[in-house]
Amino acid sequence: KMDILFGSSFAKLEDVGKPFTRCGLSRRYLQYIMGPPTRLYNKYTETVYPMPGGGAVKQWTGRKCTVPDCNFELCMYSVGNPERTFPLCPYCFNNPRREWMPNSEGEAPQPEVQDDDEEDKKKEENIRSGGRKLVLECPHPDLHPIVEELTVAPDPDSDGVLVLDTHFGPKWRLVSTKDPTIVYFPKGTERVTVMDKRDEELGFRMIRVEFNAESTPYKDGT
């Protein structure tokens, strides 16, 4: 942690870059530092928020985390080829709560016991990755509120869920939080909305799909 803070404090001004997203605690803008490791830095409080590695962190101006007492401005995290894009809260990513974990029932997940060889291997991998925490899936657990509000149904090919990709249009799609599964909506889709209403039999969320009047797949033009 001290290494990360040291690197942030003594980074060149051009490396710190422009304000990237707003802190929910100080209301100040966080600076984006490419690194490695990639992180956001609050120069007023000297707080560092390491970001996931393996994908691209992008701005998502104006949208805020809905977790009580958080209020951080959200980013987007894109990973894979073709890309899958998910919401990313800098604070929640670094401060996960056990109630967001799908396997949590009041107890925090138990850490794996590793022998010396495994620990050495982890250290070598960390050095090769530049200290980044490699994340090749959704950066938040499936029960995090900002993921839940986009969730449509379980992913049948993994233990994740299918969520509405936060890039939204023009290529609307559902993406898996755990594997490369992508479900594309038909051409001519202008808007997709995840509704609160659920299917009575399966419990999946209903979605509202609006089509361009000139390219709707329905013969009656609806």
Contacts in CASP RR format, 6 or more apart in sequence:
PFRMAT RR
TARGET T0000
AUTHOR 0000-0000-0000
METHOD contacts of the structure
MODEL  1
KMDILFGSSFAKLEDVGKPFTRCGLSRRYLQYIMGPPTRLYNKYTETVYP
MPGGGAVKQWTGRKCTVPDCNFELCMYSVGNPERTFPLCPYCFNNPRREW
MPNSEGEAPQPEVQDDDEEDKKKEENIRSGGRKLVLECPHPDLHPIVEEL
TVAPDPDSDGVLVLDTHFGPKWRLVSTKDPTIVYFPKGTERVTVMDKRDE
ELGFRMIRVEFNAESTPYKDGT
1 48 0 8 1.000
4 37 0 8 1.000
4 39 0 8 1.000
4 48 0 8 1.000
4 50 0 8 1.000
5 46 0 8 1.000
5 48 0 8 1.000
8 33 0 8 1.000
8 39 0 8 1.000
8 41 0 8 1.000
8 46 0 8 1.000
8 48 0 8 1.000
9 46 0 8 1.000
11 33 0 8 1.000
11 41 0 8 1.000
15 33 0 8 1.000
15 34 0 8 1.000
15 35 0 8 1.000
16 31 0 8 1.000
16 32 0 8 1.000
16 33 0 8 1.000
16 41 0 8 1.000
16 43 0 8 1.000
17 31 0 8 1.000
17 32 0 8 1.000
17 33 0 8 1.000
18 31 0 8 1.000
18 32 0 8 1.000
19 29 0 8 1.000
19 30 0 8 1.000
19 31 0 8 1.000
20 29 0 8 1.000
20 30 0 8 1.000
20 31 0 8 1.000
20 32 0 8 1.000
20 40 0 8 1.000
20 59 0 8 1.000
20 75 0 8 1.000
21 29 0 8 1.000
21 30 0 8 1.000
21 32 0 8 1.000
21 40 0 8 1.000
21 59 0 8 1.000
21 60 0 8 1.000
21 61 0 8 1.000
21 72 0 8 1.000
21 73 0 8 1.000
21 74 0 8 1.000
21 75 0 8 1.000
21 90 0 8 1.000
22 28 0 8 1.000
22 29 0 8 1.000
22 30 0 8 1.000
22 72 0 8 1.000
22 73 0 8 1.000
23 29 0 8 1.000
23 30 0 8 1.000
23 42 0 8 1.000
23 45 0 8 1.000
23 47 0 8 1.000
23 72 0 8 1.000
23 73 0 8 1.000
24 64 0 8 1.000
24 70 0 8 1.000
24 71 0 8 1.000
24 72 0 8 1.000
24 73 0 8 1.000
24 91 0 8 1.000
25 45 0 8 1.000
25 72 0 8 1.000
25 91 0 8 1.000
26 42 0 8 1.000
26 44 0 8 1.000
26 45 0 8 1.000
28 42 0 8 1.000
28 43 0 8 1.000
28 44 0 8 1.000
28 45 0 8 1.000
30 40 0 8 1.000
30 41 0 8 1.000
30 42 0 8 1.000
30 49 0 8 1.000
30 90 0 8 1.000
31 40 0 8 1.000
31 41 0 8 1.000
31 42 0 8 1.000
31 43 0 8 1.000
32 38 0 8 1.000
32 40 0 8 1.000
32 57 0 8 1.000
33 39 0 8 1.000
33 40 0 8 1.000
33 41 0 8 1.000
36 129 0 8 1.000
36 130 0 8 1.000
36 131 0 8 1.000
36 132 0 8 1.000
37 50 0 8 1.000
37 51 0 8 1.000
37 53 0 8 1.000
37 130 0 8 1.000
37 131 0 8 1.000
37 132 0 8 1.000
37 133 0 8 1.000
38 50 0 8 1.000
38 51 0 8 1.000
38 52 0 8 1.000
38 53 0 8 1.000
38 57 0 8 1.000
38 132 0 8 1.000
39 48 0 8 1.000
39 49 0 8 1.000
39 50 0 8 1.000
39 51 0 8 1.000
40 48 0 8 1.000
40 49 0 8 1.000
40 51 0 8 1.000
40 90 0 8 1.000
41 47 0 8 1.000
41 48 0 8 1.000
41 49 0 8 1.000
42 48 0 8 1.000
42 49 0 8 1.000
49 90 0 8 1.000
49 91 0 8 1.000
49 93 0 8 1.000
49 94 0 8 1.000
50 94 0 8 1.000
50 132 0 8 1.000
50 133 0 8 1.000
51 57 0 8 1.000
51 75 0 8 1.000
51 88 0 8 1.000
51 90 0 8 1.000
51 93 0 8 1.000
52 77 0 8 1.000
52 88 0 8 1.000
52 93 0 8 1.000
52 132 0 8 1.000
52 133 0 8 1.000
52 134 0 8 1.000
52 135 0 8 1.000
52 139 0 8 1.000
53 129 0 8 1.000
53 132 0 8 1.000
53 133 0 8 1.000
53 134 0 8 1.000
53 135 0 8 1.000
54 79 0 8 1.000
54 132 0 8 1.000
54 134 0 8 1.000
54 135 0 8 1.000
54 136 0 8 1.000
55 77 0 8 1.000
55 78 0 8 1.000
55 79 0 8 1.000
55 80 0 8 1.000
55 135 0 8 1.000
55 136 0 8 1.000
56 77 0 8 1.000
56 78 0 8 1.000
56 79 0 8 1.000
57 75 0 8 1.000
57 76 0 8 1.000
57 77 0 8 1.000
57 88 0 8 1.000
58 75 0 8 1.000
58 76 0 8 1.000
58 77 0 8 1.000
58 78 0 8 1.000
58 85 0 8 1.000
59 75 0 8 1.000
59 76 0 8 1.000
60 73 0 8 1.000
60 74 0 8 1.000
60 75 0 8 1.000
60 76 0 8 1.000
60 87 0 8 1.000
60 166 0 8 1.000
61 73 0 8 1.000
62 73 0 8 1.000
62 74 0 8 1.000
63 73 0 8 1.000
63 74 0 8 1.000
63 87 0 8 1.000
64 71 0 8 1.000
64 72 0 8 1.000
64 73 0 8 1.000
64 74 0 8 1.000
65 71 0 8 1.000
65 72 0 8 1.000
65 73 0 8 1.000
65 74 0 8 1.000
65 89 0 8 1.000
65 91 0 8 1.000
65 92 0 8 1.000
65 145 0 8 1.000
65 146 0 8 1.000
66 145 0 8 1.000
66 146 0 8 1.000
66 149 0 8 1.000
67 89 0 8 1.000
67 92 0 8 1.000
67 144 0 8 1.000
67 145 0 8 1.000
67 146 0 8 1.000
70 89 0 8 1.000
70 91 0 8 1.000
70 92 0 8 1.000
72 89 0 8 1.000
72 90 0 8 1.000
72 91 0 8 1.000
72 92 0 8 1.000
74 87 0 8 1.000
74 88 0 8 1.000
74 89 0 8 1.000
74 146 0 8 1.000
75 87 0 8 1.000
75 88 0 8 1.000
75 89 0 8 1.000
75 90 0 8 1.000
76 85 0 8 1.000
76 86 0 8 1.000
76 87 0 8 1.000
76 88 0 8 1.000
76 166 0 8 1.000
76 167 0 8 1.000
77 85 0 8 1.000
77 86 0 8 1.000
77 87 0 8 1.000
77 88 0 8 1.000
77 135 0 8 1.000
77 138 0 8 1.000
77 139 0 8 1.000
78 84 0 8 1.000
78 85 0 8 1.000
78 86 0 8 1.000
78 167 0 8 1.000
79 86 0 8 1.000
79 135 0 8 1.000
79 136 0 8 1.000
79 137 0 8 1.000
80 136 0 8 1.000
80 180 0 8 1.000
82 182 0 8 1.000
83 167 0 8 1.000
84 165 0 8 1.000
84 175 0 8 1.000
84 176 0 8 1.000
84 180 0 8 1.000
84 182 0 8 1.000
85 165 0 8 1.000
85 166 0 8 1.000
85 167 0 8 1.000
85 175 0 8 1.000
86 138 0 8 1.000
86 139 0 8 1.000
86 140 0 8 1.000
86 147 0 8 1.000
86 163 0 8 1.000
86 165 0 8 1.000
86 166 0 8 1.000
86 175 0 8 1.000
86 177 0 8 1.000
87 140 0 8 1.000
87 146 0 8 1.000
87 147 0 8 1.000
87 150 0 8 1.000
87 166 0 8 1.000
88 139 0 8 1.000
88 140 0 8 1.000
89 140 0 8 1.000
89 144 0 8 1.000
89 146 0 8 1.000
92 140 0 8 1.000
92 144 0 8 1.000
92 146 0 8 1.000
93 139 0 8 1.000
93 140 0 8 1.000
96 140 0 8 1.000
96 141 0 8 1.000
98 104 0 8 1.000
98 106 0 8 1.000
98 107 0 8 1.000
98 108 0 8 1.000
98 109 0 8 1.000
99 106 0 8 1.000
99 143 0 8 1.000
100 140 0 8 1.000
100 141 0 8 1.000
100 142 0 8 1.000
100 143 0 8 1.000
100 144 0 8 1.000
101 108 0 8 1.000
101 109 0 8 1.000
101 141 0 8 1.000
101 143 0 8 1.000
102 141 0 8 1.000
102 142 0 8 1.000
102 143 0 8 1.000
102 159 0 8 1.000
102 160 0 8 1.000
103 109 0 8 1.000
104 143 0 8 1.000
114 122 0 8 1.000
137 177 0 8 1.000
137 178 0 8 1.000
137 179 0 8 1.000
138 147 0 8 1.000
138 163 0 8 1.000
138 177 0 8 1.000
138 178 0 8 1.000
140 146 0 8 1.000
140 147 0 8 1.000
141 147 0 8 1.000
142 148 0 8 1.000
142 151 0 8 1.000
142 160 0 8 1.000
142 161 0 8 1.000
142 177 0 8 1.000
147 161 0 8 1.000
147 163 0 8 1.000
147 177 0 8 1.000
149 194 0 8 1.000
150 163 0 8 1.000
150 164 0 8 1.000
150 166 0 8 1.000
150 194 0 8 1.000
151 161 0 8 1.000
151 162 0 8 1.000
151 163 0 8 1.000
151 194 0 8 1.000
151 205 0 8 1.000
152 161 0 8 1.000
152 162 0 8 1.000
152 163 0 8 1.000
152 164 0 8 1.000
152 174 0 8 1.000
152 194 0 8 1.000
152 204 0 8 1.000
152 205 0 8 1.000
152 207 0 8 1.000
153 161 0 8 1.000
153 162 0 8 1.000
153 202 0 8 1.000
153 204 0 8 1.000
153 205 0 8 1.000
154 160 0 8 1.000
154 161 0 8 1.000
154 162 0 8 1.000
155 161 0 8 1.000
155 162 0 8 1.000
155 176 0 8 1.000
155 177 0 8 1.000
155 178 0 8 1.000
155 179 0 8 1.000
155 181 0 8 1.000
157 176 0 8 1.000
157 179 0 8 1.000
157 181 0 8 1.000
158 176 0 8 1.000
158 178 0 8 1.000
158 179 0 8 1.000
158 181 0 8 1.000
159 178 0 8 1.000
160 176 0 8 1.000
160 177 0 8 1.000
160 178 0 8 1.000
160 179 0 8 1.000
161 176 0 8 1.000
161 177 0 8 1.000
162 174 0 8 1.000
162 175 0 8 1.000
162 176 0 8 1.000
162 177 0 8 1.000
162 181 0 8 1.000
162 183 0 8 1.000
163 174 0 8 1.000
163 175 0 8 1.000
163 176 0 8 1.000
163 177 0 8 1.000
164 172 0 8 1.000
164 173 0 8 1.000
164 174 0 8 1.000
164 192 0 8 1.000
164 194 0 8 1.000
164 207 0 8 1.000
165 172 0 8 1.000
165 173 0 8 1.000
165 174 0 8 1.000
165 175 0 8 1.000
165 182 0 8 1.000
168 192 0 8 1.000
169 189 0 8 1.000
171 184 0 8 1.000
172 184 0 8 1.000
172 185 0 8 1.000
172 189 0 8 1.000
172 191 0 8 1.000
172 192 0 8 1.000
173 182 0 8 1.000
173 183 0 8 1.000
173 184 0 8 1.000
173 185 0 8 1.000
174 182 0 8 1.000
174 183 0 8 1.000
175 181 0 8 1.000
175 182 0 8 1.000
175 183 0 8 1.000
176 182 0 8 1.000
185 192 0 8 1.000
185 209 0 8 1.000
186 211 0 8 1.000
186 217 0 8 1.000
187 215 0 8 1.000
188 211 0 8 1.000
188 212 0 8 1.000
188 215 0 8 1.000
188 216 0 8 1.000
189 209 0 8 1.000
189 210 0 8 1.000
189 211 0 8 1.000
189 212 0 8 1.000
190 210 0 8 1.000
190 211 0 8 1.000
190 212 0 8 1.000
191 208 0 8 1.000
191 209 0 8 1.000
191 210 0 8 1.000
192 207 0 8 1.000
192 208 0 8 1.000
192 209 0 8 1.000
192 210 0 8 1.000
193 207 0 8 1.000
193 208 0 8 1.000
193 210 0 8 1.000
194 205 0 8 1.000
194 207 0 8 1.000
195 205 0 8 1.000
195 206 0 8 1.000
195 207 0 8 1.000
195 208 0 8 1.000
196 205 0 8 1.000
197 205 0 8 1.000
197 206 0 8 1.000
198 204 0 8 1.000
198 205 0 8 1.000
198 206 0 8 1.000
199 205 0 8 1.000
199 206 0 8 1.000
211 217 0 8 1.000
211 218 0 8 1.000
211 222 0 8 1.000
213 221 0 8 1.000
216 222 0 8 1.000
END
